[in-house]
Amino acid sequence: MKGTIMVQGTASSVGKSVLCAALCRILKQDGFKAAPFKSQNMALNSFVTADGLEMGRAQVSQAEAAGLAPQVEMNPVLLKPTSDQGSQVIVMGKAVGNMKAMDYMQWKEELFPVIDRAFATLSAEHDVIVIEGAGSPAEINLRDKDLVNMGLARRLQAPVLLAGDIDRGGVFASLYGTVELLLPEERDLVKGLIINKFRGDPEVLRPGLGQLEDLVNKPVLGVIPYIHLNLDDEDSVTDRFSNRANDRALKVQVIQLPRISNFTDFNPLELHDDVNLTYIREPRELNNPDLLIIPGSKNTIEDLLHLKKSGWEEPIRSYAASGGLLIGICGGFQMLGRRVLDPDGVESTVPEVGGFDLLPLDTVMAAEKSTRQVEAFWRHRDDGYFSAMGDEEPLIGYEIHMGRTDYHGVKHPVYLKTLEQWEGAVSEAGNVFGTYMHGIFDNFSWTNKLLNGLRRRRGLSEQDSTLPGTYQDFKEQEYDRLADLVRENLDMEQVCRIIKKEV
């Protein structure tokens, strides 16, 4: 079987990314070489490939589901919002600059050759390309220069499955309205409908399904039940931010920055039975957690200013002074220092802002972005939170950051084997730690030893991890569970005929 299949949606966050991951997994299980493709992605959660190129998280998950190493051709254009009206534009894994929305709209036609080459590379190497759309194809104001939804489908003559989210309500109207707003040649490319995230008895839906099929003259190929998966989110449209406190013994709170990025770093913490992970916006929500995290940011200076304006400075300092464990990742790490400077206006019009002064370091923003995978060793041990750490605790992660950090006599806890240099910082008291390493919590052995440090401080018994060997092992189980559910509820025989263009 050779061909393409494209999943579009009636809106953002209807489950396109997860459905594409499921199709990639099912095709892999059935012996086909499938690869994901999304021509243009807008997300603040990104990843660095083995060759140091940046791409969106959704296509990374889909590549994993397909049994492939992520490669930048799977997501040739990535937009990372820096403000309400602008984004950093990343083309084939490299940042080309910041653009306002209208400037990008006028420029993006130049990206068609880039997208064509990326797709051709994947198509030559794989049997089936599983394409993900973005948002909705019914955004008629964007139709003229569309390069990710129906514009791409027409360009490739790719058959389309249109998905709607019944969990948010109005699924029949959204599917019908989307089809009706398409041009006739676009409507012809839609080969079937999918109703996603259904809770309840599907028999209740059956009368509506028949009426919908008659109205749009398209078959409903499946009703996919709602499933909770612990997989990486594409962007901030996620249920994770609405998690509420529960009675689990360990409390971990993450400050939800306005431009929070790579919050997928913290997903592994949710897998521990005694950990309650919540995201908080305001100082009044800080509730004496066992661990407080300042995450990555797409605009460190603006988010740092936001935290100060919102009254976070004193609570963060007080928390650290009380001995609570405070961790900063990437942009959050930069905020823990003395100063963040941006003399060339790389991120902001503000040339300098004071940090929280909890670590002796200064950061100067630079136009060149550091993107690389790293292998490292944890080489810090004390009689506090890190007392259980081995001297050579292995770590695997990646870095995505702007700026150069100058350390001033700081303790470095991490040795980067790949670069033969030290990284990160730990305070003299041992309870403030910062690092540029994304994915550090993916290292289950390190994370469990850190959590045991928290348990000891609370007078709780230490625990041995019951999780599989690595975070990737856990995700493999999730991909299989997803594939089983979708295979059971989606007409895969018809989907294969659609891929082969027999329909």
C-alpha positions as CSV (number, residue, x, y, z in Angstrom):
1,M,0.0,0.0,0.0
2,K,1.3,3.4,-1.0
3,G,-0.4,6.7,-0.5
4,T,-1.5,9.5,1.9
5,I,-4.2,10.1,4.4
6,M,-4.9,13.5,5.9
7,V,-6.7,14.2,9.2
8,Q,-8.3,17.6,9.4
9,G,-10.6,18.9,12.2
10,T,-13.5,21.2,12.8
11,A,-11.4,23.2,15.2
12,S,-8.2,23.2,17.2
13,S,-7.9,20.5,19.9
14,V,-10.4,18.1,18.5
15,G,-7.9,15.3,18.6
16,K,-6.2,15.5,15.2
17,S,-2.7,14.9,16.6
18,V,-3.8,11.8,18.6
19,L,-5.7,10.4,15.7
20,C,-2.7,10.7,13.4
21,A,-0.5,9.0,16.1
22,A,-3.1,6.2,16.2
23,L,-3.0,5.8,12.4
24,C,0.8,5.8,12.4
25,R,0.8,3.1,15.1
26,I,-1.8,0.9,13.4
27,L,0.0,1.1,10.0
28,K,3.2,0.2,11.7
29,Q,1.6,-2.8,13.4
30,D,0.2,-3.9,10.0
31,G,3.7,-3.9,8.5
32,F,3.7,-0.5,6.6
33,K,6.3,2.2,6.8
34,A,4.2,5.2,7.8
35,A,5.5,8.7,8.6
36,P,3.8,11.8,10.0
37,F,3.7,15.2,8.3
38,K,2.5,18.6,9.3
39,S,3.5,21.3,6.9
40,Q,3.1,24.1,9.4
41,N,2.7,23.8,13.2
42,M,2.0,26.5,15.8
43,A,3.1,25.4,19.2
44,L,5.4,26.3,22.1
45,N,6.1,22.6,22.9
46,S,9.0,21.6,20.7
47,F,11.8,19.0,20.4
48,V,15.3,18.8,19.1
49,T,16.2,16.1,16.6
50,A,19.5,14.1,16.8
51,D,21.0,16.6,14.3
52,G,20.1,19.6,16.4
53,L,17.0,20.8,14.5
54,E,13.8,22.0,16.1
55,M,10.3,20.6,15.4
56,G,6.9,20.4,16.9
57,R,6.1,17.9,19.7
58,A,3.0,16.4,18.0
59,Q,5.0,15.1,15.1
60,V,7.6,13.7,17.5
61,S,4.9,11.7,19.2
62,Q,3.5,10.5,15.8
63,A,7.1,9.5,14.7
64,E,7.5,7.5,17.9
65,A,4.1,5.8,17.3
66,A,5.3,4.9,13.8
67,G,8.6,3.5,15.2
68,L,10.7,6.3,13.6
69,A,13.3,8.7,14.8
70,P,11.9,12.3,14.5
71,Q,13.2,14.2,11.5
72,V,12.6,17.8,10.7
73,E,10.9,17.0,7.3
74,M,8.0,15.8,9.3
75,N,7.3,19.4,10.4
76,P,9.2,21.8,8.0
77,V,7.6,25.0,9.4
78,L,7.1,25.7,13.1
79,L,5.7,28.9,14.6
80,K,6.4,29.7,18.2
81,P,4.3,32.6,19.4
82,T,6.3,35.3,21.2
83,S,3.4,37.8,21.6
84,D,-0.3,38.1,20.8
85,Q,0.6,39.2,17.2
86,G,3.9,37.6,16.4
87,S,5.9,34.4,16.3
88,Q,9.4,33.1,15.9
89,V,9.4,31.4,12.6
90,I,11.4,28.1,12.3
91,V,12.0,26.6,8.9
92,M,13.5,23.2,8.5
93,G,14.5,23.2,12.1
94,K,16.3,26.6,12.2
95,A,14.9,30.0,13.4
96,V,14.8,32.5,10.6
97,G,13.5,35.4,12.8
98,N,10.4,36.9,14.5
99,M,7.5,38.0,12.4
100,K,4.2,39.7,13.0
101,A,1.1,37.8,11.7
102,M,0.5,40.0,8.7
103,D,4.2,40.0,7.7
104,Y,4.2,36.2,7.8
105,M,1.0,36.0,5.8
106,Q,2.6,38.0,3.0
107,W,5.9,36.0,3.1
108,K,4.7,32.4,3.6
109,E,4.2,31.7,-0.1
110,E,7.9,31.3,-0.2
111,L,7.5,28.2,2.0
112,F,5.7,26.1,-0.6
113,P,9.0,24.8,-2.2
114,V,10.3,24.0,1.3
115,I,7.2,22.1,2.1
116,D,7.2,20.3,-1.2
117,R,10.8,19.1,-0.8
118,A,10.1,17.9,2.8
119,F,7.1,15.9,1.7
120,A,8.9,14.5,-1.3
121,T,11.7,13.3,1.0
122,L,9.3,11.5,3.3
123,S,7.2,10.1,0.5
124,A,10.3,8.5,-1.2
125,E,11.2,6.7,2.0
126,H,7.8,5.6,3.3
127,D,4.7,3.7,2.2
128,V,2.1,6.0,3.8
129,I,2.3,9.6,4.8
130,V,-0.1,10.5,7.6
131,I,-0.8,14.3,7.3
132,E,-2.2,16.5,10.1
133,G,-4.0,19.7,9.4
134,A,-4.1,22.7,11.7
135,G,-7.1,24.3,13.3
136,S,-10.0,24.2,10.9
137,P,-10.1,24.1,7.0
138,A,-13.2,26.3,7.2
139,E,-11.3,29.5,8.1
140,I,-12.3,31.1,4.8
141,N,-10.3,34.2,5.5
142,L,-7.1,32.2,5.3
143,R,-8.0,30.1,2.2
144,D,-6.0,32.0,-0.4
145,K,-2.6,31.2,1.0
146,D,-3.4,28.1,3.0
147,L,-0.4,25.7,3.2
148,V,-1.6,23.4,5.9
149,N,-5.2,22.4,5.4
150,M,-7.2,22.2,2.2
151,G,-4.6,24.2,0.3
152,L,-2.1,21.4,1.0
153,A,-4.7,18.7,0.4
154,R,-5.5,20.1,-3.0
155,R,-1.8,20.5,-3.8
156,L,-1.1,16.8,-2.9
157,Q,-4.5,15.5,-3.9
158,A,-4.6,13.9,-0.5
159,P,-7.8,12.2,0.8
160,V,-9.1,13.8,4.0
161,L,-10.8,12.4,7.1
162,L,-12.6,15.2,9.0
163,A,-12.8,14.9,12.8
164,G,-15.1,16.6,15.2
165,D,-14.9,16.7,19.0
166,I,-18.3,15.7,20.6
167,D,-16.9,16.3,24.1
168,R,-17.1,20.1,23.6
169,G,-20.6,19.9,22.2
170,G,-22.2,20.8,18.8
171,V,-20.3,18.1,16.9
172,F,-23.1,17.6,14.2
173,A,-23.3,21.3,13.5
174,S,-19.5,21.7,13.4
175,L,-19.0,18.8,11.0
176,Y,-21.9,19.9,8.8
177,G,-20.8,23.6,8.8
178,T,-17.2,22.7,8.0
179,V,-18.1,20.6,5.0
180,E,-20.6,23.2,3.7
181,L,-18.0,26.0,3.9
182,L,-15.5,24.1,1.7
183,L,-15.2,24.7,-2.0
184,P,-16.6,21.9,-4.2
185,E,-13.2,20.5,-5.1
186,E,-12.2,20.6,-1.4
187,R,-15.5,18.8,-0.5
188,D,-14.6,16.0,-2.9
189,L,-11.4,15.3,-1.1
190,V,-13.3,14.6,2.2
191,K,-13.8,10.9,2.2
192,G,-15.2,10.3,5.7
193,L,-16.1,11.8,9.1
194,I,-14.9,10.9,12.5
195,I,-16.6,11.7,15.8
196,N,-14.0,11.9,18.5
197,K,-13.9,11.9,22.4
198,F,-17.4,10.2,22.8
199,R,-18.6,9.3,26.3
200,G,-21.6,7.0,26.6
201,D,-23.6,4.6,24.6
202,P,-22.9,5.0,20.8
203,E,-26.4,3.7,20.1
204,V,-27.7,7.1,21.3
205,L,-25.8,8.7,18.4
206,R,-27.0,6.4,15.7
207,P,-30.0,8.4,14.5
208,G,-27.9,11.5,14.2
209,L,-25.2,9.7,12.4
210,G,-27.5,8.7,9.6
211,Q,-28.9,12.2,9.2
212,L,-25.5,13.7,9.1
213,E,-24.4,11.3,6.4
214,D,-27.4,12.2,4.3
215,L,-26.8,15.9,4.8
216,V,-23.2,15.9,3.7
217,N,-23.1,12.8,1.6
218,K,-20.1,11.5,3.5
219,P,-19.8,8.4,5.7
220,V,-19.1,8.5,9.4
221,L,-16.2,6.0,9.6
222,G,-16.0,5.9,13.4
223,V,-17.0,7.1,16.8
224,I,-13.9,7.1,19.0
225,P,-14.5,6.8,22.7
226,Y,-12.8,9.3,25.1
227,I,-9.5,8.0,26.4
228,H,-7.1,9.4,28.9
229,L,-3.6,9.1,27.5
230,N,-0.4,10.2,29.2
231,L,1.3,11.4,26.0
232,D,3.0,14.7,25.2
233,D,0.7,17.7,24.4
234,E,1.2,19.8,21.4
235,D,0.5,23.2,23.0
236,S,-1.3,25.0,25.8
237,V,-4.8,23.8,24.7
238,T,-4.6,20.9,27.3
239,D,-6.6,19.5,30.1
240,R,-3.4,19.4,32.3
241,F,-3.7,23.0,33.2
242,S,-7.1,22.4,34.8
243,N,-5.8,19.6,37.2
244,R,-7.0,20.2,40.7
245,A,-5.4,19.4,44.0
246,N,-6.1,16.0,45.5
247,D,-5.0,14.0,48.6
248,R,-1.9,12.5,47.1
249,A,1.1,12.9,49.5
250,L,3.5,14.9,47.4
251,K,2.5,18.3,46.0
252,V,4.2,19.6,42.9
253,Q,3.2,23.1,41.6
254,V,4.3,24.5,38.2
255,I,3.9,28.3,37.6
256,Q,1.9,28.6,34.4
257,L,3.7,31.4,32.6
258,P,1.8,33.4,29.9
259,R,4.3,32.0,27.3
260,I,5.0,28.7,28.9
261,S,6.9,26.3,26.7
262,N,7.8,22.6,26.8
263,F,5.5,21.9,29.8
264,T,5.8,18.3,28.5
265,D,8.9,18.3,30.7
266,F,6.6,17.6,33.7
267,N,4.4,14.9,32.3
268,P,6.5,12.0,33.8
269,L,5.8,13.4,37.3
270,E,2.1,12.6,36.8
271,L,2.9,8.9,36.5
272,H,3.9,8.5,40.2
273,D,1.0,7.4,42.4
274,D,1.7,9.8,45.3
275,V,2.4,12.9,43.2
276,N,-0.2,15.6,42.7
277,L,0.9,17.9,39.9
278,T,-0.9,21.2,39.4
279,Y,-0.4,24.4,37.3
280,I,-0.9,27.7,39.1
281,R,-1.2,31.2,37.8
282,E,-1.4,33.5,40.8
283,P,0.6,33.7,44.1
284,R,-2.5,33.0,46.2
285,E,-2.6,29.5,44.6
286,L,0.9,28.7,46.0
287,N,0.1,26.2,48.7
288,N,3.4,25.1,50.4
289,P,4.2,22.5,47.7
290,D,7.0,20.0,48.2
291,L,8.4,21.1,44.8
292,L,7.8,24.4,43.0
293,I,8.9,24.6,39.3
294,I,9.4,27.7,37.1
295,P,9.1,26.2,33.5
296,G,10.5,27.2,30.2
297,S,9.3,30.4,28.4
298,K,9.3,31.6,24.8
299,N,9.9,35.1,26.1
300,T,11.9,35.0,29.3
301,I,12.0,38.7,29.9
302,E,8.4,39.4,29.3
303,D,7.3,36.4,31.5
304,L,9.7,37.5,34.2
305,L,8.2,41.0,34.1
306,H,4.8,39.4,34.3
307,L,5.7,37.4,37.4
308,K,7.0,40.5,39.1
309,K,4.0,42.6,38.2
310,S,1.7,39.8,39.4
311,G,3.4,39.8,42.8
312,W,5.3,36.5,42.5
313,E,8.8,37.8,43.6
314,E,8.3,37.8,47.3
315,P,6.4,34.4,47.5
316,I,9.1,32.7,45.3
317,R,11.9,34.1,47.5
318,S,10.1,33.2,50.7
319,Y,9.5,29.7,49.4
320,A,13.2,29.2,48.7
321,A,14.2,30.8,52.1
322,S,11.9,28.3,53.9
323,G,13.9,25.4,52.4
324,G,11.4,24.3,49.8
325,L,12.8,22.7,46.6
326,L,12.7,25.2,43.7
327,I,13.6,24.1,40.2
328,G,13.9,26.3,37.1
329,I,14.0,24.8,33.6
330,C,15.4,26.8,30.7
331,G,13.7,30.2,30.8
332,G,12.8,29.5,34.4
333,F,16.5,28.8,35.1
334,Q,17.4,32.2,33.7
335,M,14.9,33.9,35.9
336,L,16.5,32.4,39.0
337,G,19.7,34.4,38.4
338,R,20.7,38.0,39.1
339,R,19.9,39.6,35.8
340,V,18.6,38.8,32.3
341,L,19.9,41.2,29.7
342,D,18.7,41.8,26.1
343,P,20.8,44.6,24.7
344,D,20.0,43.7,21.1
345,G,16.3,43.4,21.5
346,V,16.3,39.6,20.7
347,E,13.2,38.9,22.8
348,S,12.0,42.2,24.2
349,T,12.3,46.0,24.0
350,V,13.4,45.9,27.7
351,P,17.2,45.8,27.7
352,E,17.6,44.5,31.3
353,V,15.5,43.1,34.1
354,G,16.5,41.8,37.5
355,G,16.0,38.1,38.2
356,F,15.0,36.5,41.5
357,D,18.7,36.5,42.6
358,L,18.6,33.0,44.0
359,L,21.5,31.7,41.9
360,P,24.7,33.6,41.1
361,L,24.4,33.9,37.3
362,D,23.6,36.5,34.6
363,T,22.1,35.7,31.2
364,V,22.6,37.8,28.0
365,M,20.1,37.1,25.2
366,A,21.7,36.3,21.8
367,A,20.1,35.9,18.4
368,E,21.6,32.4,17.9
369,K,19.5,29.7,19.4
370,S,21.1,26.6,21.1
371,T,19.4,23.4,20.0
372,R,21.0,20.1,20.7
373,Q,20.4,16.7,22.3
374,V,22.6,16.0,25.3
375,E,23.9,13.0,27.2
376,A,25.0,13.9,30.7
377,F,25.9,12.8,34.2
378,W,24.4,14.1,37.4
379,R,27.4,14.8,39.7
380,H,26.0,16.6,42.7
381,R,25.3,14.9,46.0
382,D,24.4,16.5,49.3
383,D,22.7,15.5,52.6
384,G,19.4,17.1,51.5
385,Y,17.2,16.6,48.5
386,F,20.0,15.0,46.4
387,S,21.4,12.7,49.0
388,A,20.3,9.6,47.1
389,M,21.8,10.6,43.8
390,G,24.7,8.6,42.4
391,D,27.9,10.3,41.4
392,E,27.4,9.2,37.8
393,E,23.7,9.2,37.5
394,P,23.1,9.1,33.7
395,L,20.8,11.7,32.1
396,I,19.5,12.2,28.6
397,G,17.7,15.4,27.4
398,Y,17.9,18.3,25.0
399,E,18.4,22.0,25.0
400,I,16.4,24.8,23.3
401,H,17.3,28.2,24.4
402,M,18.3,31.7,23.5
403,G,21.0,33.4,25.5
404,R,24.4,32.8,27.1
405,T,24.6,32.4,30.8
406,D,27.6,33.5,32.8
407,Y,28.2,31.6,36.0
408,H,29.9,33.2,39.0
409,G,31.5,30.5,41.2
410,V,28.3,28.4,41.1
411,K,28.1,24.7,41.9
412,H,27.5,22.8,38.6
413,P,25.4,19.6,39.2
414,V,25.4,18.3,35.6
415,Y,28.4,17.3,33.4
416,L,27.5,17.2,29.7
417,K,29.3,14.2,28.3
418,T,28.5,15.2,24.7
419,L,30.0,18.7,25.1
420,E,32.6,18.0,27.8
421,Q,31.4,20.9,29.9
422,W,29.5,21.6,33.0
423,E,25.9,22.8,33.1
424,G,23.2,24.1,35.5
425,A,23.5,25.4,39.0
426,V,22.6,24.4,42.6
427,S,22.4,27.0,45.4
428,E,24.7,26.8,48.5
429,A,21.7,25.6,50.5
430,G,21.0,22.9,48.0
431,N,17.3,23.6,47.5
432,V,17.4,25.8,44.4
433,F,18.4,24.1,41.2
434,G,18.3,25.3,37.6
435,T,19.2,23.7,34.3
436,Y,18.8,24.2,30.5
437,M,18.1,20.5,30.1
438,H,14.6,19.7,28.9
439,G,13.4,16.2,29.5
440,I,15.3,15.7,32.8
441,F,12.3,14.2,34.5
442,D,12.1,11.6,31.7
443,N,15.0,9.9,33.4
444,F,13.0,7.7,35.7
445,S,15.9,6.7,38.0
446,W,16.9,10.3,38.6
447,T,13.3,11.5,39.1
448,N,12.5,8.7,41.6
449,K,15.6,9.5,43.7
450,L,14.5,13.2,43.6
451,L,11.0,12.3,44.8
452,N,12.5,10.2,47.5
453,G,14.3,13.3,48.7
454,L,10.9,15.0,49.0
455,R,9.4,12.0,50.8
456,R,12.2,12.0,53.3
457,R,11.7,15.7,54.1
458,R,8.0,15.0,54.7
459,G,8.8,11.9,56.9
460,L,7.3,9.6,54.3
461,S,8.7,6.2,53.4
462,E,10.9,6.0,50.3
463,Q,9.4,4.2,47.3
464,D,10.9,2.1,44.5
465,S,9.7,3.1,41.0
466,T,7.0,0.8,39.6
467,L,7.3,2.4,36.2
468,P,8.8,0.6,33.1
469,G,12.5,1.1,32.4
470,T,12.3,4.4,30.6
471,Y,9.7,7.0,29.8
472,Q,9.9,5.9,26.2
473,D,8.9,2.4,27.3
474,F,5.9,3.8,29.1
475,K,4.9,5.8,26.0
476,E,5.2,2.7,23.8
477,Q,2.5,1.1,25.9
478,E,0.3,4.2,25.5
479,Y,0.7,4.1,21.8
480,D,-0.4,0.5,21.7
481,R,-3.4,1.2,23.9
482,L,-4.4,4.1,21.7
483,A,-4.0,2.0,18.5
484,D,-6.2,-0.8,20.0
485,L,-9.0,1.7,20.8
486,V,-9.0,3.4,17.4
487,R,-8.7,0.1,15.5
488,E,-11.8,-1.2,17.4
489,N,-13.9,1.9,16.6
490,L,-12.7,3.1,13.2
491,D,-13.4,1.4,9.9
492,M,-9.7,0.7,9.1
493,E,-10.6,-1.4,6.0
494,Q,-12.3,1.7,4.5
495,V,-9.4,3.9,5.6
496,C,-7.0,1.6,3.8
497,R,-9.2,1.8,0.6
498,I,-9.2,5.6,1.0
499,I,-5.4,5.6,1.2
500,K,-5.1,3.5,-1.9
501,K,-7.7,5.9,-3.6
502,E,-10.1,3.1,-4.2
503,V,-12.9,5.3,-2.8
